[in-house]
Each structure stands twice: as structure tokens, then as C-alpha cells.
Amino acid sequence: MLKKNRVVVALLVWFSFIFLFMNFFQGFSILNWLAKMQIIPALLSVNLFVLIFWLMVTWLWGRIYCSLACPLGISQDIFSHLRKGKKSFNYEPANNKLRYVILIAYIASLSLGIHAVFTLLSPYAIFARFAANVVNPLSVILTRLLVGGGMVSNFAFMHLDKLTVEFFSYGLLSLSLSVIIMLVILVVAHLKGRWYCNNICPVGTLLGLISFRSRQRIFIEVDKCVKCGNCERKCKASCIDSSNYTVDNSRCIVCFNCLDGCPKEAIHFGKLKK
């Protein structure tokens, strides 16, 4: 039930973000709050309410932001799901050196005002750039076909932070860059699950510093576990080591896939039993 509810909410959020960038939904301003709830735009605009909200959510329930609210993360899950029936996932030790170096570089770029670095790495900027350069133009074409031509409104950036907007531009370079980056991330997601989120994404790394000690988390009940490895094979974050009964909750995105895969009900989401 937890997984089904999570999937329903995630899909509603993802489609809402797609609608947000479509030309004929630009006047539907109620969707704008979704962008304002993204962590990096909130950080750039110093929206303390949103930042404190997500920090508290992460402390209570882990990196649920990554599986419910991040449009780039949800896009990866969709592509990752296409590997159904193919090779399963396997546990991989955390590459802490890589992800913490990237996080430090990201924070430094923010401090120094190097816009290109953090817009290239920011998960929302990556998704928004792709949507603005691909989804929006396609919706403009569709709108013109439906209304029989005429002028239509231009790209709507009212829901994006100023620094992100400055990086957007019309033209082949912007289009190529947005498509290439998105395609690379989605192909990696298809092959390796949430590899980008747990090795490159600065938001994921930052939330992981809190989620590894979250109040509610995924854990394995050793007395019930038979080491079948089903939970590990279903973990797209590659953070479950079934042979050692451990879950790296700094990388777990709380997708609940592992709960459905356990024949002995040995893996749980809740307060860790001592």
C-alpha cells in the first residue's frame, strides 16, 4: 500500500510539472506553487519556510522528497521502471568521495555566483531547462494547430527563480544541452537506477546527511531475514546490502520497492527497533 500511494502521488506531481510548462496551462497559476516547493529555488530565494519544511520531512521520514517531489527523480523512476523483467539492481557501496566533492563544489559555486555550475547540476534546473526547451515548444505547436494559427504566449518563466531563468535561452545550444543532459541521466537511470541522485545530485547528498539518522527509515529485521536478496534486487538506489542486513539510509529514497519484494516481511519502514 505504501508503494502504491507513493507511485500515485509521484505521478500526479510529475504530470503537474509537465502541465506547468505547457503553453495552454500557463495561465493556470495554481501549479506555480510546485516550483516554489523545490529545494534549490527555495534556497536561492531564501524561502525559509520551504527549506525548514523539507529539512523536517527528511529528518522524520528520510529522502521522501527525492521520490515524491523532485520531477527529475520521478522521471528517472519512470525510465528505471522500463527495465522490468531485465537485470535487477545490486548493492553498491557509497561513493562518498565523489558525492561530497561535488556537494562542496556546488556550494562553492553558489557562494561565488558561478551560475553555470549550479544550474548544470541542480536537479530542478535540469528538468526545467528540458521542459522549457522541449515540452513548451511542442505544446506551442500543438496550440497553434488547435487554434488554427495566430500568436500564442511565449515561454512562461514566472515560476522559475531568476538565476535559473538567466541560464535559459532560445537556440540550438540551449536545446542541445538540455536534451543531452536529460537523455544521459535517463539512460543511466535505466541501467543503474538512481545512480545520478546518489552520486552527482547535490540535493540528494545534502538530504542524505540528514536522512541517514531519520526517525522513520527502512530497516531489516535480522531474525526474520533469510538473505534471499529480493529487497536488494528491487532497490534502485542500490543501498540495501541484504547479506549484511544493512540499509544505507543516506541514499535510500523511500520508494518502498523493497517492501513488496520480501517473502518473509523482514524489511520494514518505521522506527528502528533496538
C-alpha positions as CSV (number, residue, x, y, z in Angstrom):
1,M,0.0,0.0,0.0
2,L,2.9,2.4,0.8
3,K,4.4,1.9,-2.6
4,K,1.1,2.3,-4.5
5,N,0.3,5.5,-2.6
6,R,3.8,6.8,-3.3
7,V,3.6,6.0,-7.0
8,V,0.1,7.7,-7.4
9,V,1.4,10.9,-5.6
10,A,4.6,10.9,-7.6
11,L,2.8,10.6,-11.0
12,L,0.4,13.4,-10.0
13,V,3.3,15.6,-9.2
14,W,5.2,14.7,-12.4
15,F,2.2,15.4,-14.7
16,S,1.6,18.6,-12.8
17,F,5.1,19.8,-13.6
18,I,4.7,18.8,-17.3
19,F,1.4,20.8,-17.4
20,L,3.2,23.7,-15.7
21,F,5.5,24.1,-18.8
22,M,2.8,23.6,-21.4
23,N,1.7,26.7,-23.3
24,F,-2.1,26.1,-22.7
25,F,-1.6,25.7,-19.0
26,Q,0.5,28.9,-18.5
27,G,-2.5,30.8,-17.0
28,F,-3.2,28.0,-14.5
29,S,-1.1,29.7,-11.9
30,I,-2.1,27.3,-9.1
31,L,0.6,24.9,-10.4
32,N,3.3,27.5,-9.7
33,W,3.5,26.5,-6.0
34,L,5.1,23.2,-7.1
35,A,8.2,25.0,-8.4
36,K,8.3,27.1,-5.2
37,M,8.4,23.9,-3.2
38,Q,11.7,22.8,-4.9
39,I,14.7,23.0,-2.6
40,I,17.2,24.8,-4.9
41,P,14.8,27.6,-6.0
42,A,13.8,27.9,-2.3
43,L,17.5,28.2,-1.4
44,L,18.2,30.8,-4.0
45,S,15.1,32.9,-3.0
46,V,15.9,32.3,0.7
47,N,12.5,30.8,1.3
48,L,13.0,29.6,4.9
49,F,9.5,28.1,5.2
50,V,10.2,25.6,2.3
51,L,13.7,24.8,3.4
52,I,12.7,24.2,7.0
53,F,9.7,22.1,5.8
54,W,11.9,19.8,3.7
55,L,14.6,19.5,6.4
56,M,11.9,18.4,8.9
57,V,10.3,16.0,6.5
58,T,13.7,14.5,5.8
59,W,14.5,14.2,9.5
60,L,11.2,12.5,10.1
61,W,10.9,10.2,7.1
62,G,14.1,10.3,5.1
63,R,14.6,11.4,1.5
64,I,11.0,11.2,0.5
65,Y,11.5,14.5,-1.3
66,C,13.5,12.6,-3.9
67,S,10.7,10.1,-4.7
68,L,7.7,12.3,-4.3
69,A,8.5,16.0,-5.1
70,C,11.6,16.1,-7.4
71,P,10.4,15.9,-11.1
72,L,13.8,14.8,-12.3
73,G,13.9,12.0,-9.8
74,I,10.4,10.9,-10.8
75,S,11.5,11.0,-14.5
76,Q,14.3,8.6,-13.6
77,D,11.9,6.3,-11.9
78,I,9.8,6.1,-15.0
79,F,12.8,5.2,-17.1
80,S,14.1,2.8,-14.5
81,H,10.8,1.0,-14.5
82,L,11.3,0.2,-18.2
83,R,14.0,-2.3,-17.1
84,K,11.2,-4.5,-15.6
85,G,12.0,-8.2,-16.3
86,K,15.6,-7.4,-17.1
87,K,18.7,-7.5,-14.9
88,S,17.9,-6.5,-11.4
89,F,19.8,-4.0,-9.2
90,N,22.7,-4.9,-6.9
91,Y,24.1,-3.3,-3.8
92,E,26.9,-0.8,-4.4
93,P,29.0,0.8,-1.6
94,A,28.5,4.5,-1.4
95,N,31.0,6.6,-3.4
96,N,31.3,9.2,-0.6
97,K,34.4,10.9,-2.1
98,L,32.6,11.7,-5.3
99,R,29.3,12.9,-3.9
100,Y,30.8,15.1,-1.2
101,V,33.4,16.6,-3.5
102,I,30.5,17.6,-5.9
103,L,28.5,18.9,-3.0
104,I,31.4,21.1,-1.8
105,A,32.0,22.3,-5.4
106,Y,28.3,23.1,-5.7
107,I,28.2,25.1,-2.5
108,A,31.3,27.0,-3.6
109,S,29.7,27.9,-6.9
110,L,26.7,29.2,-5.2
111,S,28.8,31.3,-2.9
112,L,30.9,32.7,-5.7
113,G,28.0,33.3,-8.0
114,I,29.2,30.9,-10.7
115,H,25.7,30.3,-12.2
116,A,26.7,27.8,-14.9
117,V,27.9,25.2,-12.4
118,F,24.9,25.1,-10.2
119,T,22.4,25.3,-13.0
120,L,24.1,22.4,-14.7
121,L,23.9,20.3,-11.5
122,S,20.7,21.4,-9.9
123,P,18.0,18.7,-10.4
124,Y,15.1,21.1,-10.9
125,A,17.1,23.3,-13.3
126,I,17.9,20.2,-15.4
127,F,14.3,19.3,-15.6
128,A,13.0,22.8,-16.1
129,R,15.5,23.5,-18.8
130,F,14.4,20.4,-20.7
131,A,10.7,21.2,-20.2
132,A,11.2,24.8,-21.3
133,N,13.2,23.8,-24.4
134,V,11.3,20.7,-25.4
135,V,7.9,20.4,-23.7
136,N,6.9,24.0,-24.0
137,P,7.7,24.4,-27.8
138,L,5.8,21.2,-28.5
139,S,2.8,22.5,-26.6
140,V,3.1,25.8,-28.6
141,I,3.0,23.9,-31.8
142,L,0.0,21.9,-30.6
143,T,-1.8,25.0,-29.5
144,R,-1.3,26.6,-32.9
145,L,-2.6,23.5,-34.6
146,L,-5.7,23.5,-32.3
147,V,-6.5,27.2,-32.6
148,G,-5.6,27.5,-36.3
149,G,-2.5,29.7,-36.0
150,G,-2.1,33.1,-34.6
151,M,0.1,34.4,-31.8
152,V,0.5,32.4,-28.7
153,S,2.1,33.4,-25.4
154,N,5.9,32.9,-25.1
155,F,7.7,30.7,-22.6
156,A,6.4,31.3,-19.0
157,F,9.2,31.6,-16.6
158,M,7.3,33.3,-13.8
159,H,7.6,30.1,-11.7
160,L,11.4,29.9,-12.0
161,D,14.0,31.6,-9.9
162,K,15.8,34.5,-11.6
163,L,19.2,32.8,-11.7
164,T,17.8,29.7,-13.4
165,V,16.0,31.9,-16.0
166,E,19.2,33.6,-16.8
167,F,20.7,30.3,-17.9
168,F,17.8,29.6,-20.3
169,S,17.8,30.9,-23.9
170,Y,16.4,30.0,-27.2
171,G,18.6,28.4,-29.8
172,L,20.4,25.2,-30.8
173,L,22.9,25.3,-27.9
174,S,20.3,25.5,-25.2
175,L,18.1,22.9,-26.8
176,S,21.1,20.5,-27.4
177,L,22.4,20.9,-23.9
178,S,19.0,20.3,-22.2
179,V,18.3,17.2,-24.4
180,I,21.7,15.7,-24.0
181,I,21.9,16.1,-20.2
182,M,18.4,14.7,-19.7
183,L,19.0,11.8,-22.0
184,V,22.2,10.9,-20.3
185,I,20.5,10.9,-16.9
186,L,17.6,8.9,-18.1
187,V,19.8,6.3,-19.8
188,V,21.9,6.0,-16.6
189,A,18.6,5.6,-14.7
190,H,17.5,2.8,-17.0
191,L,20.8,1.0,-16.5
192,K,21.8,1.9,-12.9
193,G,18.7,3.2,-11.2
194,R,19.1,6.3,-9.1
195,W,22.9,6.5,-9.7
196,Y,22.8,10.2,-10.5
197,C,20.8,11.0,-7.4
198,N,23.2,9.2,-5.1
199,N,26.5,10.2,-6.7
200,I,26.0,13.6,-8.5
201,C,22.9,15.4,-7.3
202,P,23.9,17.9,-4.6
203,V,20.3,18.0,-3.2
204,G,20.4,14.2,-2.7
205,T,23.7,14.3,-1.0
206,L,22.7,17.2,1.3
207,L,19.4,15.5,2.3
208,G,21.4,12.3,2.8
209,L,23.4,14.0,5.6
210,I,20.0,14.1,7.5
211,S,18.2,11.0,6.3
212,F,20.8,8.5,7.5
213,R,19.5,9.2,11.0
214,S,15.9,9.9,10.2
215,R,13.2,8.9,12.8
216,Q,11.4,6.6,10.3
217,R,13.6,4.6,8.0
218,I,13.9,1.3,6.1
219,F,15.5,-1.4,8.2
220,I,15.9,-5.2,8.1
221,E,14.6,-7.4,10.9
222,V,17.6,-9.8,11.2
223,D,15.6,-12.6,12.9
224,K,13.2,-12.9,10.0
225,C,15.6,-12.3,7.1
226,V,16.6,-15.4,5.1
227,K,19.0,-13.4,2.8
228,C,17.0,-14.2,-0.3
229,G,18.2,-10.8,-1.8
230,N,14.8,-9.8,-3.2
231,C,14.9,-6.5,-1.4
232,E,18.4,-5.7,-2.7
233,R,17.4,-6.6,-6.3
234,K,14.4,-4.2,-6.2
235,C,16.4,-1.3,-4.7
236,K,17.0,1.2,-7.5
237,A,19.2,3.3,-5.1
238,S,21.5,0.2,-4.7
239,C,21.6,0.9,-1.0
240,I,20.5,-2.4,0.5
241,D,23.1,-4.9,1.5
242,S,21.0,-8.0,2.2
243,S,24.0,-10.2,3.0
244,N,24.9,-7.9,6.0
245,Y,21.3,-6.9,6.8
246,T,22.1,-3.2,6.3
247,V,20.4,-0.3,4.6
248,D,22.3,2.9,3.7
249,N,19.5,5.4,4.5
250,S,21.7,8.3,3.4
251,R,21.0,7.0,-0.2
252,C,17.6,5.5,0.3
253,I,14.9,7.5,-1.5
254,V,12.0,5.8,0.4
255,C,10.4,4.4,-2.7
256,F,9.1,1.3,-0.8
257,N,10.0,-1.1,-3.7
258,C,11.9,-3.3,-1.2
259,L,8.8,-3.8,1.0
260,D,6.9,-5.6,-1.8
261,G,9.8,-7.9,-2.5
262,C,10.3,-9.6,0.9
263,P,8.6,-13.0,1.2
264,K,9.2,-13.1,5.0
265,E,8.1,-9.5,5.7
266,A,11.6,-8.9,7.2
267,I,12.1,-5.4,5.9
268,H,10.1,-2.5,7.3
269,F,9.6,1.2,7.2
270,G,9.3,2.7,10.6
271,K,11.2,3.4,13.8
272,L,14.3,1.3,14.0
273,K,14.0,-1.5,16.6
274,K,16.8,-1.8,19.0
